[in-house]
Amino acid sequence: MGQREQWGSRFGFIMAAVGSAVGLGNIWRFPYMAADNGGGIFFLCYLFALLTAGIPIMILEFGIGHKYRGGAPLTFARINRKWEWLGWWQILVCFFIAVYYVVVIAWAISFTGFSITQAWGDAPKDFFFGNYLQLTGGPFELGGINTQILLPLALAWVIAFISIYTGVKSGIERVAKVLIPILFFMVVIIAIRGVTLPGAAAGLNFLFEPDFSRLTDFKVWTAAYGQIFFDLSIAFAIMITYSSYLPKNSDVVGNAFTTCLTNCSFSLLAGMAVFSILGHMALTQGVPVSEVAGAGVGLAFITFPAAISTLGSAAPIFGVLFFLALTFAGITSLISINEAAISAIMDKFDLGRKKATVLYTGTAAVCSLLFATGAGLYILDIVDHFVNNFGIVFGGLLEVLLIGWMFNLKSIKDHVNPISDFKIGNWWIFSIKIVTPLVAGYTGIMTLIADLQ
Ligand code: PHE
């Protein structure tokens, strides 16, 4: 096998890693998770999860990817031959995410176009479910493939395909270096407009004011930990894969901190943008923010379009900005989810990048058609729930348990410390060995119990 590919620069790597982390999860999922889970208290739990699981696991994944230089299965196999399957498990989870994630990107592409004329009119809910998704009665009633989704879906796949096909440095890195700065810029503009609108304060209060009575609610904690895993793309094989392309002397710990903090600041920014505009809408309609905020999946595609329509003549601009931001954020994440699998296939079967990319994205693209049917949203809900509550938490839990307890963690600390500016200490070992397994295990089990009831 030839030499492993490498990133062209540190900035390029950070953009790609941030590109993976910043995704639909930050703009679409974070606000509705916060809304459903006690607003500010969710945010506090989320920050706690970031410190106790997010950052430590990111350092772990960057560390092992860099040290063992393989996609996730190969990296786990090099740590211990018996653990290769854990890498494949994470890749499987990636596959399930990719096939629905891409469809949400397709929606965002369509809505970028719809924003120009505000095609949703006065009834965004009927528009989204009826005119656009053409929802059938349930998950088993597929209906036909929705031709309105087909074109944007193809576009999303083509962009992801080309980026991966052309390689780590000339494809993935280059795309991230262009899209991510533009993305930040767009969201800053939306946030500035948002916070200067009348009613914004009520929206922001809703996002930040902690309802302390929910501090003991395990659902809030599960949601916060689940969000951290999903949000940072950890326990998905991705960050291991990306860091395996780092040059020998790389500031692994610094990169992990930068990636996590950039991602979470972005979530905060996106949350502020979304909630200030929702606050404005609530004021316009004379209802409390809580009434417009808790819309689950529909937040981005039903509530937000309605909110955009309250912006008057600026509505088309902010609509396009918002949905384009969603598209850019999604595309760079989609690239990473696929790259994790493709890299593993290349390692395992000694295939070239081009062949592996054609095979894998071709298969995934065909499977994603299932979500472009009239039953797509129902199936998406089920898969999202399964993947997020079990796939990730258990994938992550096993990872920290195996590496934390069956392996010499100190060797990873000793690997990253000499090359990093910021040194990790025993707090890191404590987080990986004790805190993360306890919290992830507890929340995983509680969710399982709640599901069984
Ligand atoms: N982190 C991405 C987001 O926030 C989602 C993602 C999940 C990306 C899994 C890759 C893998 O949207």
Boltz pocket constraint, residues with backbone or C-beta under 6 A from the ligand:
constraints:
  - pocket:
      binder: B
      contacts: [[A, 20], [A, 21], [A, 22], [A, 23], [A, 24], [A, 25], [A, 26], [A, 97], [A, 229], [A, 230], [A, 231], [A, 232], [A, 233], [A, 236], [A, 238], [A, 333], [A, 334], [A, 336], [A, 337]]
      max_distance: 6.0
